Amino acid sequence: MALIITDECINCDVCEPECPNGAISQGDEIYVIDPELCTECVGQYETSQCVEVCPVDCIIVDPDHTESEEELQGKYEKLVGDGRVSPVSPEADG
C-alpha cells in the first residue's frame, strides 16, 4: 500500500527529506506522495519514516493503491535495481 498525505498537512517540511525513495514532494497546496515510488519503507526500515516524523499524523494508507508487503518489497527491489533509489545499509536503521 502506498501512503497518502491528507489535507491536514501543515507543510512543515519534515517528511520530504525522510523518504528514502524520494516519493514525497511539494504539491500545489500540501505535500504529496508518488505511489509509484512509495514502498512504505519496506526493504529499508521497520516503519514508514514519513509517518514517524509527521507531527500531525496526516500520512495514512492510500486506499486507491493497496499492495501487500511482498509487492512493496518487489517494488523496492525494482527501484534499487533501476538505480532510482539507494539501498539503505543495516546500520542506518538503528
N, CA, C and O atoms as a GROMACS GRO file, in nm:
protein
  376
    1MET      N    1   0.084  -0.118   0.000
    1MET     CA    2   0.000   0.000   0.000
    1MET      C    3   0.089   0.123   0.000
    1MET      O    4   0.178   0.138   0.084
    2ALA      N    5   0.064   0.208  -0.090
    2ALA     CA    6   0.132   0.337  -0.086
    2ALA      C    7   0.064   0.421   0.021
    2ALA      O    8  -0.048   0.392   0.063
    3LEU      N    9   0.132   0.523   0.062
    3LEU     CA   10   0.076   0.615   0.160
    3LEU      C   11   0.026   0.740   0.089
    3LEU      O   12   0.062   0.766  -0.026
    4ILE      N   13  -0.056   0.815   0.158
    4ILE     CA   14  -0.109   0.941   0.106
    4ILE      C   15  -0.107   1.043   0.219
    4ILE      O   16  -0.120   1.009   0.336
    5ILE      N   17  -0.089   1.168   0.183
    5ILE     CA   18  -0.091   1.277   0.280
    5ILE      C   19  -0.226   1.345   0.271
    5ILE      O   20  -0.268   1.387   0.163
    6THR      N   21  -0.294   1.356   0.384
    6THR     CA   22  -0.428   1.416   0.385
    6THR      C   23  -0.419   1.568   0.388
    6THR      O   24  -0.312   1.626   0.402
    7ASP      N   25  -0.534   1.632   0.372
    7ASP     CA   26  -0.538   1.778   0.371
    7ASP      C   27  -0.515   1.840   0.508
    7ASP      O   28  -0.521   1.962   0.524
    8GLU      N   29  -0.488   1.756   0.608
    8GLU     CA   30  -0.449   1.806   0.740
    8GLU      C   31  -0.302   1.846   0.743
    8GLU      O   32  -0.254   1.898   0.844
    9CYS      N   33  -0.230   1.823   0.635
    9CYS     CA   34  -0.088   1.856   0.625
    9CYS      C   35  -0.068   2.005   0.653
    9CYS      O   36  -0.142   2.090   0.602
   10ILE      N   37   0.035   2.035   0.734
   10ILE     CA   38   0.064   2.174   0.769
   10ILE      C   39   0.190   2.226   0.696
   10ILE      O   40   0.243   2.331   0.730
   11ASN      N   41   0.237   2.150   0.596
   11ASN     CA   42   0.355   2.189   0.518
   11ASN      C   43   0.475   2.219   0.607
   11ASN      O   44   0.542   2.321   0.589
   12CYS      N   45   0.501   2.132   0.702
   12CYS     CA   46   0.610   2.156   0.796
   12CYS      C   47   0.746   2.116   0.739
   12CYS      O   48   0.849   2.149   0.798
   13ASP      N   49   0.748   2.048   0.627
   13ASP     CA   50   0.871   2.011   0.556
   13ASP      C   51   0.951   1.898   0.621
   13ASP      O   52   1.064   1.874   0.577
   14VAL      N   53   0.902   1.829   0.720
   14VAL     CA   54   0.984   1.725   0.783
   14VAL      C   55   0.976   1.590   0.712
   14VAL      O   56   1.070   1.512   0.723
   15CYS      N   57   0.869   1.561   0.641
   15CYS     CA   58   0.855   1.430   0.579
   15CYS      C   59   0.940   1.413   0.453
   15CYS      O   60   0.996   1.306   0.430
   16GLU      N   61   0.948   1.516   0.374
   16GLU     CA   62   1.016   1.505   0.244
   16GLU      C   63   1.159   1.452   0.255
   16GLU      O   64   1.193   1.357   0.184
   17PRO      N   65   1.244   1.508   0.340
   17PRO     CA   66   1.382   1.458   0.345
   17PRO      C   67   1.394   1.319   0.409
   17PRO      O   68   1.498   1.254   0.395
   18GLU      N   69   1.291   1.273   0.479
   18GLU     CA   70   1.297   1.142   0.544
   18GLU      C   71   1.268   1.027   0.448
   18GLU      O   72   1.301   0.912   0.478
   19CYS      N   73   1.207   1.056   0.334
   19CYS     CA   74   1.170   0.950   0.240
   19CYS      C   75   1.292   0.899   0.165
   19CYS      O   76   1.353   0.974   0.089
   20PRO      N   77   1.329   0.773   0.185
   20PRO     CA   78   1.448   0.720   0.118
   20PRO      C   79   1.428   0.700  -0.032
   20PRO      O   80   1.526   0.681  -0.104
   21ASN      N   81   1.305   0.703  -0.078
   21ASN     CA   82   1.277   0.681  -0.220
   21ASN      C   83   1.252   0.810  -0.298
   21ASN      O   84   1.235   0.805  -0.420
   22GLY      N   85   1.250   0.923  -0.230
   22GLY     CA   86   1.219   1.048  -0.299
   22GLY      C   87   1.075   1.053  -0.348
   22GLY      O   88   1.044   1.119  -0.447
   23ALA      N   89   0.986   0.984  -0.277
   23ALA     CA   90   0.846   0.976  -0.319
   23ALA      C   91   0.764   1.098  -0.276
   23ALA      O   92   0.653   1.118  -0.326
   24ILE      N   93   0.816   1.178  -0.185
   24ILE     CA   94   0.740   1.291  -0.132
   24ILE      C   95   0.790   1.421  -0.195
   24ILE      O   96   0.910   1.447  -0.201
   25SER      N   97   0.694   1.502  -0.240
   25SER     CA   98   0.730   1.632  -0.298
   25SER      C   99   0.621   1.733  -0.263
   25SER      O  100   0.511   1.697  -0.223
   26GLN      N  101   0.656   1.860  -0.279
   26GLN     CA  102   0.559   1.967  -0.253
   26GLN      C  103   0.457   1.969  -0.366
   26GLN      O  104   0.494   1.979  -0.483
   27GLY      N  105   0.330   1.960  -0.330
   27GLY     CA  106   0.222   1.969  -0.428
   27GLY      C  107   0.174   2.113  -0.438
   27GLY      O  108   0.240   2.205  -0.389
   28ASP      N  109   0.059   2.133  -0.501
   28ASP     CA  110   0.004   2.267  -0.516
   28ASP      C  111  -0.027   2.332  -0.381
   28ASP      O  112   0.001   2.450  -0.360
   29GLU      N  113  -0.084   2.253  -0.289
   29GLU     CA  114  -0.122   2.308  -0.160
   29GLU      C  115  -0.055   2.237  -0.042
   29GLU      O  116  -0.022   2.299   0.058
   30ILE      N  117  -0.035   2.106  -0.056
   30ILE     CA  118   0.027   2.027   0.050
   30ILE      C  119   0.127   1.932  -0.013
   30ILE      O  120   0.135   1.920  -0.135
   31TYR      N  121   0.203   1.863   0.071
   31TYR     CA  122   0.295   1.762   0.020
   31TYR      C  123   0.216   1.645  -0.037
   31TYR      O  124   0.104   1.616   0.007
   32VAL      N  125   0.275   1.578  -0.135
   32VAL     CA  126   0.211   1.464  -0.199
   32VAL      C  127   0.311   1.348  -0.204
   32VAL      O  128   0.432   1.368  -0.199
   33ILE      N  129   0.258   1.227  -0.214
   33ILE     CA  130   0.339   1.106  -0.223
   33ILE      C  131   0.313   1.039  -0.357
   33ILE      O  132   0.197   1.012  -0.391
   34ASP      N  133   0.419   1.010  -0.432
   34ASP     CA  134   0.409   0.939  -0.559
   34ASP      C  135   0.391   0.791  -0.529
   34ASP      O  136   0.483   0.728  -0.476
   35PRO      N  137   0.275   0.733  -0.561
   35PRO     CA  138   0.251   0.592  -0.529
   35PRO      C  139   0.343   0.497  -0.604
   35PRO      O  140   0.362   0.383  -0.561
   36GLU      N  141   0.400   0.541  -0.714
   36GLU     CA  142   0.494   0.456  -0.788
   36GLU      C  143   0.628   0.443  -0.717
   36GLU      O  144   0.701   0.347  -0.740
   37LEU      N  145   0.660   0.538  -0.631
   37LEU     CA  146   0.787   0.536  -0.558
   37LEU      C  147   0.772   0.496  -0.412
   37LEU      O  148   0.870   0.457  -0.348
   38CYS      N  149   0.651   0.505  -0.358
   38CYS     CA  150   0.630   0.475  -0.216
   38CYS      C  151   0.628   0.325  -0.192
   38CYS      O  152   0.549   0.251  -0.252
   39THR      N  153   0.717   0.281  -0.104
   39THR     CA  154   0.721   0.140  -0.063
   39THR      C  155   0.689   0.126   0.086
   39THR      O  156   0.707   0.018   0.143
   40GLU      N  157   0.643   0.233   0.148
   40GLU     CA  158   0.620   0.237   0.293
   40GLU      C  159   0.747   0.199   0.368
   40GLU      O  160   0.742   0.150   0.481
   41CYS      N  161   0.861   0.222   0.304
   41CYS     CA  162   0.994   0.193   0.358
   41CYS      C  163   1.022   0.044   0.374
   41CYS      O  164   1.120   0.007   0.437
   42VAL      N  165   0.936  -0.042   0.317
   42VAL     CA  166   0.963  -0.186   0.317
   42VAL      C  167   1.094  -0.209   0.242
   42VAL      O  168   1.116  -0.153   0.134
   43GLY      N  169   1.180  -0.290   0.300
   43GLY     CA  170   1.311  -0.316   0.242
   43GLY      C  171   1.418  -0.222   0.294
   43GLY      O  172   1.537  -0.244   0.271
   44GLN      N  173   1.375  -0.117   0.363
   44GLN     CA  174   1.470  -0.017   0.411
   44GLN      C  175   1.464   0.004   0.562
   44GLN      O  176   1.567   0.007   0.629
   45TYR      N  177   1.345   0.018   0.615
   45TYR     CA  178   1.325   0.047   0.757
   45TYR      C  179   1.211  -0.038   0.811
   45TYR      O  180   1.131  -0.094   0.735
   46GLU      N  181   1.204  -0.048   0.941
   46GLU     CA  182   1.097  -0.124   1.007
   46GLU      C  183   0.962  -0.052   0.998
   46GLU      O  184   0.857  -0.116   0.994
   47THR      N  185   0.965   0.081   0.994
   47THR     CA  186   0.843   0.160   0.988
   47THR      C  187   0.856   0.267   0.881
   47THR      O  188   0.967   0.300   0.839
   48SER      N  189   0.745   0.319   0.838
   48SER     CA  190   0.744   0.427   0.739
   48SER      C  191   0.802   0.553   0.802
   48SER      O  192   0.747   0.604   0.900
   49GLN      N  193   0.911   0.601   0.748
   49GLN     CA  194   0.982   0.712   0.808
   49GLN      C  195   0.902   0.841   0.808
   49GLN      O  196   0.911   0.919   0.903
   50CYS      N  197   0.824   0.866   0.704
   50CYS     CA  198   0.744   0.988   0.700
   50CYS      C  199   0.637   0.988   0.809
   50CYS      O  200   0.609   1.092   0.870
   51VAL      N  201   0.577   0.872   0.833
   51VAL     CA  202   0.476   0.859   0.938
   51VAL      C  203   0.540   0.886   1.074
   51VAL      O  204   0.480   0.950   1.160
   52GLU      N  205   0.661   0.835   1.092
   52GLU     CA  206   0.731   0.852   1.220
   52GLU      C  207   0.755   0.999   1.254
   52GLU      O  208   0.747   1.037   1.371
   53VAL      N  209   0.784   1.082   1.154
   53VAL     CA  210   0.820   1.221   1.183
   53VAL      C  211   0.703   1.319   1.169
   53VAL      O  212   0.716   1.434   1.212
   54CYS      N  213   0.593   1.279   1.113
   54CYS     CA  214   0.480   1.371   1.091
   54CYS      C  215   0.420   1.416   1.223
   54CYS      O  216   0.372   1.334   1.301
   55PRO      N  217   0.423   1.548   1.249
   55PRO     CA  218   0.371   1.598   1.378
   55PRO      C  219   0.219   1.602   1.388
   55PRO      O  220   0.165   1.619   1.497
   56VAL      N  221   0.149   1.588   1.274
   56VAL     CA  222   0.002   1.597   1.280
   56VAL      C  223  -0.066   1.467   1.237
   56VAL      O  224  -0.188   1.464   1.221
   57ASP      N  225   0.011   1.362   1.218
   57ASP     CA  226  -0.043   1.230   1.182
   57ASP      C  227  -0.136   1.236   1.061
   57ASP      O  228  -0.247   1.181   1.063
   58CYS      N  229  -0.089   1.302   0.956
   58CYS     CA  230  -0.173   1.317   0.836
   58CYS      C  231  -0.131   1.225   0.722
   58CYS      O  232  -0.177   1.242   0.609
   59ILE      N  233  -0.044   1.128   0.750
   59ILE     CA  234   0.001   1.034   0.646
   59ILE      C  235  -0.062   0.899   0.676
   59ILE      O  236  -0.036   0.837   0.779
   60ILE      N  237  -0.146   0.854   0.582
   60ILE     CA  238  -0.224   0.732   0.601
   60ILE      C  239  -0.208   0.641   0.479
   60ILE      O  240  -0.152   0.682   0.377
   61VAL      N  241  -0.257   0.520   0.491
   61VAL     CA  242  -0.258   0.426   0.379
   61VAL      C  243  -0.352   0.479   0.271
   61VAL      O  244  -0.464   0.521   0.300
   62ASP      N  245  -0.305   0.476   0.147
   62ASP     CA  246  -0.385   0.521   0.034
   62ASP      C  247  -0.475   0.407  -0.011
   62ASP      O  248  -0.426   0.307  -0.065
   63PRO      N  249  -0.606   0.419   0.009
   63PRO     CA  250  -0.696   0.309  -0.028
   63PRO      C  251  -0.700   0.281  -0.178
   63PRO      O  252  -0.745   0.174  -0.219
   64ASP      N  253  -0.653   0.374  -0.259
   64ASP     CA  254  -0.652   0.355  -0.404
   64ASP      C  255  -0.526   0.283  -0.452
   64ASP      O  256  -0.516   0.249  -0.570
   65HIS      N  257  -0.430   0.258  -0.363
   65HIS     CA  258  -0.305   0.192  -0.401
   65HIS      C  259  -0.267   0.087  -0.297
   65HIS      O  260  -0.168   0.101  -0.226
   66THR      N  261  -0.348  -0.018  -0.289
   66THR     CA  262  -0.321  -0.122  -0.191
   66THR      C  263  -0.222  -0.224  -0.247
   66THR      O  264  -0.238  -0.271  -0.360
   67GLU      N  265  -0.122  -0.258  -0.167
   67GLU     CA  266  -0.021  -0.356  -0.204
   67GLU      C  267   0.016  -0.437  -0.081
   67GLU      O  268   0.014  -0.386   0.031
   68SER      N  269   0.050  -0.563  -0.104
   68SER     CA  270   0.095  -0.646   0.007
   68SER      C  271   0.240  -0.611   0.040
   68SER      O  272   0.306  -0.540  -0.035
   69GLU      N  273   0.287  -0.662   0.154
   69GLU     CA  274   0.426  -0.638   0.191
   69GLU      C  275   0.520  -0.698   0.086
   69GLU      O  276   0.625  -0.641   0.057
   70GLU      N  277   0.482  -0.812   0.029
   70GLU     CA  278   0.563  -0.874  -0.075
   70GLU      C  279   0.569  -0.786  -0.200
   70GLU      O  280   0.674  -0.773  -0.262
   71GLU      N  281   0.457  -0.726  -0.237
   71GLU     CA  282   0.454  -0.635  -0.352
   71GLU      C  283   0.540  -0.511  -0.326
   71GLU      O  284   0.610  -0.463  -0.416
   72LEU      N  285   0.533  -0.458  -0.204
   72LEU     CA  286   0.613  -0.342  -0.168
   72LEU      C  287   0.762  -0.377  -0.172
   72LEU      O  288   0.844  -0.297  -0.218
   73GLN      N  289   0.798  -0.496  -0.124
   73GLN     CA  290   0.937  -0.540  -0.128
   73GLN      C  291   0.983  -0.552  -0.274
   73GLN      O  292   1.095  -0.512  -0.308
   74GLY      N  293   0.898  -0.607  -0.359
   74GLY     CA  294   0.930  -0.618  -0.501
   74GLY      C  295   0.948  -0.483  -0.567
   74GLY      O  296   1.038  -0.464  -0.649
   75LYS      N  297   0.863  -0.387  -0.530
   75LYS     CA  298   0.875  -0.251  -0.584
   75LYS      C  299   1.008  -0.190  -0.541
   75LYS      O  300   1.078  -0.128  -0.621
   76TYR      N  301   1.043  -0.208  -0.412
   76TYR     CA  302   1.170  -0.157  -0.360
   76TYR      C  303   1.287  -0.218  -0.438
   76TYR      O  304   1.378  -0.147  -0.482
   77GLU      N  305   1.285  -0.349  -0.456
   77GLU     CA  306   1.393  -0.416  -0.527
   77GLU      C  307   1.404  -0.367  -0.672
   77GLU      O  308   1.515  -0.355  -0.725
   78LYS      N  309   1.291  -0.340  -0.734
   78LYS     CA  310   1.293  -0.288  -0.871
   78LYS      C  311   1.352  -0.147  -0.873
   78LYS      O  312   1.432  -0.114  -0.961
   79LEU      N  313   1.313  -0.063  -0.777
   79LEU     CA  314   1.366   0.073  -0.770
   79LEU      C  315   1.517   0.073  -0.746
   79LEU      O  316   1.590   0.154  -0.804
   80VAL      N  317   1.565  -0.017  -0.661
   80VAL     CA  318   1.708  -0.028  -0.636
   80VAL      C  319   1.778  -0.079  -0.762
   80VAL      O  320   1.883  -0.027  -0.800
   81GLY      N  321   1.721  -0.180  -0.825
   81GLY     CA  322   1.778  -0.237  -0.946
   81GLY      C  323   1.785  -0.137  -1.060
   81GLY      O  324   1.878  -0.141  -1.141
   82ASP      N  325   1.687  -0.049  -1.068
   82ASP     CA  326   1.684   0.055  -1.172
   82ASP      C  327   1.774   0.173  -1.137
   82ASP      O  328   1.795   0.263  -1.219
   83GLY      N  329   1.828   0.173  -1.015
   83GLY     CA  330   1.912   0.283  -0.970
   83GLY      C  331   1.836   0.407  -0.928
   83GLY      O  332   1.894   0.514  -0.911
   84ARG      N  333   1.705   0.394  -0.911
   84ARG     CA  334   1.623   0.509  -0.872
   84ARG      C  335   1.638   0.543  -0.725
   84ARG      O  336   1.621   0.658  -0.685
   85VAL      N  337   1.668   0.441  -0.643
   85VAL     CA  338   1.693   0.464  -0.500
   85VAL      C  339   1.818   0.388  -0.460
   85VAL      O  340   1.858   0.292  -0.527
   86SER      N  341   1.878   0.431  -0.352
   86SER     CA  342   1.997   0.364  -0.299
   86SER      C  343   1.955   0.271  -0.186
   86SER      O  344   1.870   0.307  -0.104
   87PRO      N  345   2.013   0.152  -0.182
   87PRO     CA  346   1.981   0.064  -0.070
   87PRO      C  347   2.032   0.126   0.060
   87PRO      O  348   2.135   0.194   0.062
   88VAL      N  349   1.959   0.101   0.168
   88VAL     CA  350   1.996   0.153   0.299
   88VAL      C  351   2.077   0.045   0.369
   88VAL      O  352   2.038  -0.072   0.372
   89SER      N  353   2.190   0.084   0.427
   89SER     CA  354   2.271  -0.012   0.499
   89SER      C  355   2.203  -0.048   0.631
   89SER      O  356   2.132   0.035   0.688
   90PRO      N  357   2.224  -0.171   0.680
   90PRO     CA  358   2.158  -0.212   0.805
   90PRO      C  359   2.188  -0.121   0.923
   90PRO      O  360   2.101  -0.102   1.008
   91GLU      N  361   2.307  -0.064   0.929
   91GLU     CA  362   2.337   0.023   1.043
   91GLU      C  363   2.262   0.156   1.036
   91GLU      O  364   2.256   0.227   1.137
   92ALA      N  365   2.205   0.191   0.922
   92ALA     CA  366   2.128   0.315   0.910
   92ALA      C  367   1.996   0.307   0.985
   92ALA      O  368   1.936   0.410   1.016
   93ASP      N  369   1.949   0.186   1.015
   93ASP     CA  370   1.820   0.168   1.079
   93ASP      C  371   1.833   0.155   1.230
   93ASP      O  372   1.735   0.119   1.296
   94GLY      N  373   1.946   0.182   1.285
   94GLY     CA  374   1.949   0.156   1.425
   94GLY      C  375   2.022   0.251   1.504
   94GLY      O  376   2.030   0.237   1.626
   0.00000   0.00000   0.00000
